[in-house]
Amino acid sequence: MPDLREARKRKWVPLLIGIGMVVGLAGAAIYRKHRVQTSNASEAGVYCENGIGAAKHHAGMANELAAGSHVAEAQSAWVPRINDNQPPERAPDGMIWIPGGQFWMGTQEDQMPDAKPWHRVYIDGYWMDKTEVTNQQFSTFVSATGYVTVAERKPRQEDYPNAPPEKLVAGSVVFSPPDHPVALDNHFRWWNYVPGSNWRHPEGPRSDIKARMNHPVVHIAYEDAVAYCNWAGKRLPTEAEFEFASRGGLDRKRYLWGDEFMPSGKHMANTFQGHFPDTNTVEDGYRATSPVGSFPSNGYGLFDMAGNVWEWTSDWYRADYYGTLATRGDIAINPKGPADSLDPSEPGVWKRVHRGGSFLCTDQYCARYVAGGRGKGEVDTGTNHLGFRCVREPGRKVEKAAAANGRFEARQGEL
């Protein structure tokens, strides 16, 4: 893997110098590139990145048609199966046993080429957090370790030598809806870099989480999630583990709960209603994050596997990964993702896979709350609609790590 720090230096230095004039982000020097899909409304969802990473075109999918044909022939002959194994131990607090098995992974959504085609996967059983990690849980971790998240750290001058010192301000990206309809071709119309925003202050310094301790923690970069998992004796799920668990035992349904978005008129997940991005009618009861478990669980008893906040997985993102797996023709066993990352819209920018969609997902712009939908994001970037949950292999002894010199660091080998 190339030196990510050097890659980020090359990418951000020019941006830091000029972005204040270009996009008018009040007093903020963007030291990370925060992009949103800039496709027009008719192409909504092609490369939704939950607020990070523009994608105007699609490339590197030459294998898709051939792979799709192969899968179509195989679908009638291969039957998904859920393992019938019982939990091998008493359930860890807050975790659900996912038995594993073989399933069809992916989607046939026309507007999600990176999530196509269907391909066969087998995974072993594992424990998964029943909910997304909450502010309360993350606060316990921070209190025990002294950990400081990426969004809380002031960018270092040595990392951005050409940036004015006054522009190196800690903060994160926050959804800031306009007060009128706008074209969906410029993400800066609804995303702003807000100095002082982080997990403790989701919308900026004047906001807090006192009444949101049971909401999912947000503004979490990849290394923040890994650090928490290491402390808790757990890890992030692979993309395959996330999708198997999210489907709850259903086979190739469009949504995690079936084929109808609102069965009997009932909201099944925290998503966006109204006109994106300016008018949220809050028909599901929530304008932003909701308390974990506010919507029905899936077949395994997991909550918020669709909507609420996007969730990190451990896999590197490649737009052509599913096509590559399908073309091989065999069953992918416990896949851990590709060895490298390739986003055709930003070659050379390494990203990890996000899953599940968020409270901002809508079929007007990003409908990736559908089963099989994929997101992506740079490892050093969090937003106010990005969190995580953990998994654990059976039989692993949990010993929470102690703080070292008041600071808990994620192991570099896992970043």
N, C-alpha and C positions, 0 to 999 in steps of 0.2 A: 504494500500500500504506500503511495507517495506521502511525503511529509505534509500532513493536513495543515499544520500551523503555517508552513511556508506558502501553501496554496491559498490559505485564507488571507495572508498578508498581501499577496499579489492581487487578490480579488477585491480586497476592501480598501486599500489605501486610496485609489482614485475616487472611490465612492465616498469615503469620509470627507474628502476635500470639497466635493461639489454638491453633495446631495441636499444640503440645506437649501440651496437656491433652486434646485431642480424640483423638489417635491414639497418644500415648505414645511418640513417637519420641525416644529417649534423647538429651537435650541438644541436639537438632537443630532449628533453625528452618528449615523448608522454604521456601526462597526460589524454588523452582519448583514448580509443581503436578505431581505424579507420580501419574497415575491408571492403573488397569488396567481392562479390561472387566469390568463387574459384572453381566453377564447370568447367568442360571442355567445349569446344566449342559446342559439341553436346547437352549439357544440358543448354545452355545459357538461362538466363531468369528465371530459376526455382526460385531463390530467390535473384533477383537483388535488392540491397539496395542502389543504387545510390552512391556507394563508401563508405558505412558504413555497416559493419556487414557481415562476411563470412557466407555462407550457403552451406554446402557440402551434406546435406542430408535433407530428409523431414520426419517429424514425426507428430503424433497427428491428422491424417486425416482419422481415422477409419470410420467416418460417411459419407465420401464423396460419396461412391458408392450408398449407400441407398438413400442419399439425392438427388443425381443426377437422380436416377430412378424416385423418387417422382416428381421432377421438370419437367422431360420429359413428364410425364403424364399430368401435369397441364398446360404446356405451350400452348397447343392448345385451352384450355378453358378460359384462363385469358388474357384479352386484356389490354395493357398499355393505359394510358389516361393522357393527359396533361390538367391541370385545365384551364378553360376559364376565370378565374378572371382577372380583369384589375388591374394595379398598384393602390394601395390605396392612393397614395400620389405622389407628384412631385418627380422625380428621384433625389436622392442625387448625388452630383458631382461625376462623374466617375464611377457610378454604373448602373447595368442593372437589370431589374425586371425578376426574375425567377419564373414562376407561380406555380411551384410544380405540383404534380400529382402522379400517380402510374406507376411504371416501373420495368422491369427486371434488376436487378443489378448483376454484376459479369462478367464472361467470361467462355468460354469452351476451352480456350487455353490449350493444353496438358502440356505445360511447365510452367504453372502458377497455380499449385495446390492450393496455398493459395487464389487465386482469383476465385475459383470454389466452388460450382456450381452456376448457375443462381438461384436467389431467388427474391421473390416479396417484393417491398418496396413502401411505400407511404410517401411523404414529403409535408409539407405546403410551401407556397410561401415565398420568401425572396429576398433581394437585394444582388447582388454580384459585387465586383470590376470588371470592364471591363478588366483590365489587372493585371498582377502581380505588386506588390508594387515596385516602381522604386527607384533608388538611389536618385533622387531628392526628392521624397516624404519622404524617410527615413531620408534624411539629414534635412528636415524641422522638423521632429519629434525630432531628436537629438538636433538641435539648440534650440528648444522650451523647452526641458526637461533636457538636459545634460546627457541623457542616454548613458551608456557604454555597448557595446555588450559583450557577453561571450568571443568571440575570442580576444577582446581587453584587457581583464582582465588577470593579472598575476595570475597563480594558487597560492593558499595560502599554506604556509608551513604546517599549521595545518591540512589541508585536505590531505596532502601527506607527513607525517612526516618522512618517510624513504627515500625520494627523495633528492638528492643533491640540495642545493639551486640554483646552477648555471643552473640546468636543468629545473627549473620552469620558463619557458619562454612563454609569450603570443603569440598566433599564431593560425593557422588553417590548414586544409588539402587542398592541391591543386593538381589538375590533372597535372601530369608531364610526358608526353608521352615519351617513349624510342625512340631512333633513328633507331630501327631495329625491326623486328617482334619478338614477345615473346609468350611463352605459356601463356594461360589464367588461370594458376593455382596458381599465386602468385600476389596478388593485389599491393604489394609494388613495383612491376615493373613499375607501372604508377601512384601511389599516393605517395605524400610526405608531411610530416608535415613541413610547412614553417613558421619559426618565423617571426612575424610582418605581416602576412597575415590576413586580415579582410575585412569588407565590404568596407572600404576606399581604401584598397590595395589588390585587388582580387588575384593577382598572387605573392604577396610579397611586401616588402617595396619599391621596385623600380617601382612598378606599381601604377596607380591611376585611378580615375573614371572621370576625367575632361571631357573626350570626351564620357562618358558613363552614363550621368545623366538620360537618358531615357531608360537605360537597367534595368532589374530586379536587386534589391539588393540581394547580396549573402553572404555566410558565416553567415547565420542566424540560431542560435539555437532556440529551441522551445520557451524558455522564452523571447527571443528577439522579436519574432513574436507576442506573447501574449501581451507584453508591448506596442508595436505599436498599436495593435488592441484596447486595453483598452484606450489609449490616443485618438484614432480616434473615439471612441464611437461605435466600431464594435467588431467582434470576428472572430476567425478562423472558416472555414466551417467544418461541420462533413464530414466524408468520403462519406456518402450517398448524401449529398448536393453537394459535388464536382462532383460525378459521374453523378447525374441527370443533373446538369448544363453543364457538359462537353459534354454530348451526344447531346445537342442542339435539342432535340425533336426526334432524330432518335432512332429506336428500334433495339437493339442487333446487331448493325453493328460492324465490327472488328475495324474500326478506327472511330474517332469522326466525320469524313466527309463522311463515306461510307465504302465500302468493298475493295477498291483499294488504295494502299499506295500512289501512285503518279498518280492521275487521269489526263489523257492527258499529262503525263510527268511533271506535276507541283508539286513542293515541297509544302507540306501543313503545315509543322512544322519544327522547327529547331532541327535537329537530326544529327547523325554522319554518314558521308559517307567515303568510302575508306576502309582501313584495320585497324581494331581496335587492339591495341590502338596507333600504331606507325604512321599511315599515314591517315591524314584527308584531303580528296580531296576538301573539302569546296564547293561542288557542289551547296549547298543551299545558299552560300554566306557568311557563318559565321563559324568561327573556334571555337568560344566559345559562350557567350551569344549574343543575338541580341536585338536591340531596341524593346520594347514591341509593339505589333501590326504590326510586319513586315510580318506576314503570314496571310492568310485569317481567318476571324472570323468564329465561328460556327453558328448554327441556331439561337442562342439567342443573337448573337452579341458579344460574349466573345472571347478574343484573348489568344493564347498560352496556352490553356487548355491541350495541348499535346506538349511535347518538350520544349526547351529553358531552364527552370530550374524546378526541382522538387519543390513541394509545400507542406507545412505542412498542416495537418488537425488536428482536435482536438481529434480524436479517438485513443485509445490505440490499439496496434497491437497484434492480435492473428492469428496464421496461420490457426486455425480451426474455426474461427468466422463465416465465410460464411456457412460452413457445419452445424454449430449449428443452425443458423437462418433457413436454408432450411429444416432441419429435423423437426422443430416445425410445419411446414406446414401452418402457418398463414401468414398474411401480416405484415411485420415489419413497424410500423408507427413511423415516425420521429426518426429512430434509432440513438443513440449517441455512438455506439461502445460498446465493452465489458467493464466490470468493472475492468479488470486487463489486463496484457500483458503477452504473452507467445510466444517467438520465439524458436522453437525447436533446432535451431542451437546454441543458447545462453540462455539456461534456467536461469531465475533469472535476466536477463538484460531487464529492462523495456523500451519499444520503442513506438513511435507514428507512425501513418500511414503517408506516403508521397504519393502524387499522381501526375500524369501527365507526368513523365519521364523528360528527359533533353537533352541538346545538345550532350550528350555522349551516348545516347541510340542508339543501333544498333542491328539488328537481329543476328549479330555474337556473341553478349554477353548479351545484355539486351534490349529486345524489349518492355519494359513496357510503351511505348507511346501508345500502343493499348488501346482501350476503355476497362475499367475494370481492367487494370493492377495496381498492388499495389507495393509500396515501403515501407520502414520502417527505422527508425533511432532513436538512443538514443537522449534523450531530450537535452543533454548538448553539442550536436555536430552539427556543420555546415560545409559546404564545399563550393567550388566555383561554384557549380551547384545546390544549394539549396536555395530557397526563399519562398515566400508565397503571398497570396492575402486574402482579408477579405470579410465577409458577414455581413448583418445587418437585423434584423427583421423589418417588416414594423411598422411604428408608433413610433419607438424609437427616442427620442430626443437626438441629438448628442451634447455633451458638451465635448470638448477636455480637458483632465485633465491637471492641472498645475504641474509644476515641484515641487518636495519637496526636499529642501536642495540641489538643483542642481542635483538631481538624481531621475529618475523615475523608480520605481520598479514594476514588474509584480505582481499581487495579487497572493499570494501563493496558494490559493484555485484553481487557474486555471492552475497550473503547473502539 
